[in-house]
Amino acid sequence: MMTATPRDTTSAATAPASPFGRGGIVGLVLLHFGVSAWIGYGAVAKTLDLNPMLLPPPILRSLTAVAQSIEGDQVAFLTNALRFIVGVEVFLAVAILLSARYARFLAIGILSLFCVILLYAMGETAVKDGPAAALTGSCGCFGEKGLPASVMFAVDAALLASAIFLVPKGRKGPFLPLIPAAVLGVAVAVLAPSRTVTIDPNAVVIEDDSWPDAPAAYEPIYLPRWKELVGSQLRDQPWALAINRPVPEGLEVGEWIVTFSRPDCDRCQEFYRTHFASPRPERILKVSVPSSGGKPLPMPCEGCEVREFYTPPAGSGARAPEYMMQTPWALRLKDGVIVALCRDVDDPAQIAALFGTTAPAAEPPATPASPTDGTPAENPTTPPAAPPAAQTTPPSPPTQPEQPRRWPGLPQSVEAMYLPDFPSMVGQRFDEIPFARLMTGRIPRDILSGRWVVIYYRENCEHCHILLGTYFTGKLPVRTLTVSIPDVEPEYDNPCDECVKLSLAKGPNYIVGSPIILAIKDGVVECVVENADDIPALEACLGFGTEGR
């Protein structure tokens, strides 16, 4: 009788399960590969660019504040701080990948820190710009780098939850994996190559200093816009371009007085006799306006450069333009800018503004001359004048006008990163600040003359767009430069039609919040506003509605 062989009752259903379970396996995969890859991605991005703008705004502001509070190389401090952060992230990514014992602890710690920082950043944005802005991204004030904060928070929170709830606790393992992680982190922090930046030297065009050519066709009537003259460039006036060439050399250098008179105007003759019969410290340009054919009168103008308004050649058959201006009148130039206007030569206030002093008194009447036959004059009213004393010292040579500064263009060497300390610029010459010289485009020839407002902005910055739309549309009372920071994709059009529109050179990393507002006068920084929401400070710096521009 055959004996039955005992059957193996063990089945796959009762086989020993994985000690971690399905959830544990998912948690371990997310921990060792997901968290490690996520942190490693951030480290690689920062290493390739070494751009602090990749940091969350609260961290960036904190590091920037520390850098600007210390003495020494602030850019070097910020660069080394970023290298340290990169090294820590590399260490964490490798340690979480290789270590069984410490991976969960390190992941929970770093992801919790990430979540707190991102929550703080989103809270700031929500308070300032509303909840929608907090979820969709930043206002663009710090550039456009990385993913929106809400997306990064969602990823960090999901990985943090998996590390807390899915990864088994109390795993054992050696300390050894932390050693290569630390070595690699230090190596990347120290050896990551510094960025080298080159920019196109042809990206800057400085407007020509030469006087404009004569117009191709002269206008039939020239009438100055009197109310708009003061503060404007003489070269920008159509009637000024009708002055015959060549204009005097250096007309847009230093102090000039430009007079306008007709050759048969007796009031003009009196004006010249009173104010220009002896040399003046300013250079003088005497412009003759075509007359109606009266008898020319002598117009004493000591040391004057003499020019005429255009009239067509005799016999050409062309009709001469009508110069609708009552003579005499005059204006004062400083480096080509009209700084004073005198339309009424009998008004002491206008004369004082023209000459920069009180109006000179008229000369006393001359003493009656003796008869020509050599006999003394009867009843003389004044004693005879004493002979002039001998001159013992030669007169001082005339002072040459100081040459106005030209914009120097791009600096010879360009840094990979710029961290400008804007408040410290007040009182400095704008053309001597390395950051300021990074402007590209067509630089106005008179950028260092008169008063200018300079606005650094980003083309995706909502705050910048609001500022420009509020203060810089329509007719501008002050000449204005807008300088875009080229680290974003354009989102808003610049609404300032009268602004000179420039850009910073592409290539360097600009650690700059936006908008930043500066005012400069004759090339010197007058004021800086970093917080455009401070309306009193902003409007005081802009100076709209005030004189002296």
Salt bridges, closest charged atoms under 4 A:
ASP49 OD1 - ARG195 NE 3.27
GLU89 OE2 - LYS46 NZ 3.38
GLU124 OE1 - ARG61 NH2 2.48
ASP129 OD1 - HIS463 NE2 2.81
GLU207 OE2 - ARG442 NE 3.73
ASP209 OD2 - ARG406 NH1 2.36
ASP209 OD1 - ARG445 NE 3.46
GLU252 OE1 - ARG235 NH2 2.81
GLU252 OE1 - ARG445 NH2 3.23
GLU255 OE1 - ARG332 NE 3.23
GLU282 OE1 - ARG280 NE 2.92
GLU282 OE2 - ARG332 NH1 2.98
GLU305 OE2 - ARG283 NH2 3.83
GLU305 OE1 - ARG307 NH1 3.70
ASP344 OD1 - ARG267 NH2 3.47
ASP346 OD2 - ARG267 NH2 3.05
ASP431 OD2 - ARG405 NH1 3.25
ASP431 OD1 - ARG429 NE 3.05
GLU432 OE2 - ARG405 NH1 3.17
ASP446 OD2 - ARG479 NH1 2.33
ASP487 OD1 - ARG458 NE 2.88
ASP522 OD2 - LYS334 NZ 3.84
GLU526 OE1 - ARG451 NE 2.90
